[in-house]
């Protein structure tokens, strides 16, 4: 039978324990922060397919909107790298409906505009869909009047009372 004995100074033992605890805490922080970033990346921004007019119209129908079968306008635009006040307000609408344009800063997107035919008590209302790589990433429902309104896709979503032109 072997017996091994060590003689350690109290300071050495305390230093070793503190070092092990520090490494353990640092490891936990790294894992937790990494998991938080992965969770944020996986957070639900449900991307809806928008390859065809049928898919885009089906998306709008899911909110109760009936639209003309052909888009009134299709145009390409670039989401700015830096959001001014108007884009910040617009992105707030997107965030309230589970979307976020800040992920697409600097990207070229298509805006598909459809005329809504069943908006209550309001003529000339359109739905704008922002599409990136055949997925709906944002959009709004708005009037074409300068003193009109704008809100998210849901009929009961919070309105911006006036549309500001950039």
N, C-alpha and C positions, 0 to 999 in steps of 0.2 A: 504494500500500500504506500502510495506517494502522498505526501502532503506538501502543498506549495503555499507559501504565505507571502503576502506583499505588505509593504509598509508604505502607506500613502499619507501625504500631508492633507490636512483638512482643506486647504486652499485648492489643491489639485482636484479633489473630489468635487467640490462646489463648482469649479471651472468646468469640469467634464459634464456635470449635470446641466448646468446652464447652457453649454454648447449643444448638447443633445436636444434640449427643449427648444432652443432657438432654431435649430435645423428642422425639427418637427413642425414648429409653427410656420416657418417659411415654406415648407413643403405643402402644408395645408392651405396656406394663402395662395400659392401658385395653382394648386388644383382647383380651389374654389373660384378664383378669378378666371381661369381657363374654362371652367364649366359655365360660368356666368356669360362669357362671351359666346360660347356655343349655344346656350339657351337663347340669348338675344338674337343670334343669327337664325335660330329655328323658330323664333316667335312668330305667331300667325300673322303673316301678311299673305292671305290667301290670294294666289294669283289665278285669275280666271282666264281660260283660253279665249283668244280673240282672233283666231285665224280667219274666220269667215263672217260674213254679215249675219248669218244665222246664229252663230255663237255670241256675237255682240248683242244682237237683238234679244236673244234668250236671257242674257245677263240683265238687260234693262227690264224685260218682262218680269224677272224675279222680284223686282221692286214695285211691280204693278203698273209700269209704264208701257203704253202702247205707242209705237213709233212707226214712222214711214219706213217701208222696206228697204229703201236705198238711203245712204247717208247724204245729208245736205252738203257736207263739206268733208274733205280729207286733206289734212296738211301736216307737214313735218315741222317740228320745232325742237329747239334745244332747251333742256332744263338748265337754267343758269347755274354756274359754279357757286355763286353767292346769291342768297335770297335777299331781295329788298323787302320793304314792308308789305307790298302787294303779294309777293310770293310766300312770305311768312304766313299771312292770313289764309292764302289759298292752301298752303300745306297743313294748316290747322284743320281745315275742312277734311283734308285727306286723312289726317291722323284720327279724327273723330270717327271715320268710317273704316278704320283698321288698315289704312294705307299710309305710305310715307314717301314723299318725293325726294327727300334728302338723300336717299340711297341711289338716286339717279341723276345727281348733279353732274352737269356736263354731257349727259347722254342725249342723243337724238331720239325723239319719240314721234309717234304719229298721233294726231288728234282726230278722232272720228266724231262727227257731229250728226246727231239724228234729231229730227223734228218729233216732239212728243205730241200726240194727238188727243190725249185724254187728261191733260192737266186741268184741274178744276178752276173755273172762273178766271182763266188767264190765257190769252192767245199768245202765240209765238214764243213757246218755251222749247228749249232744246236740251238734249243730254249730250255732254261732251265726254268721250272716253279717251283717256291717255293710254297708249299701247306701246309697250317696249318688248321686243322679241316675241311678238304674238301673245302677250299676256297683258291684261288690264292692270295698270299700276296706279290709276287714279282717275279722277274726273269729277263732273258736277252736273247739276241740273240748274239752268238759268234762263232768264228772259233775255230777249235780244234788245230790249229797251235800255237806254242809257241810265234811266232811273229805276231799273229793275232790281232783281234779287238773284242770289246764287245760294245753293245749298248742296249737300251731299246727295247721293243717289236715293236715299230713303225719303219718302214724302214728308215725314215728320222730323227730319233732321234740321238742326239749327241753321237759320238763314243769315246771310250777310245782306243787309238791307239795300246796299247799292253795289254796283259793280264798278270797280275802278279800272280804268284802261291804263295799261303800262305804256 
